[in-house]
Amino acid sequence: MTKRVLPRNCRGVCVKRLGNQLGARRGDRRHYNAFTLIELIVVVGLILVLTGLVLSTVGYARKKGARARAETEIAAMSAALEGYKADNAIY
């Protein structure tokens, strides 16, 4: 395994430049590995909006299914009533 050696005119200077280019400030040694309050509020808001959309869609689908089931039952009753009329000539 070979040791990587920087040129003499680049030692330290290149590393500082690279650190500054990556967004590190000079003298700032603290690392913040957390989310800000604004980011958390935005994410929670998005989750609430998506949940509301999903729940309203589920409610709509449930109502539509109940209506379709009722229409099917009405059609079956109508067919049974017409069969009764055909057999007995009276309602």
Order of alpha helices (4+ residues) and beta strands (2+ residues): alpha-alpha
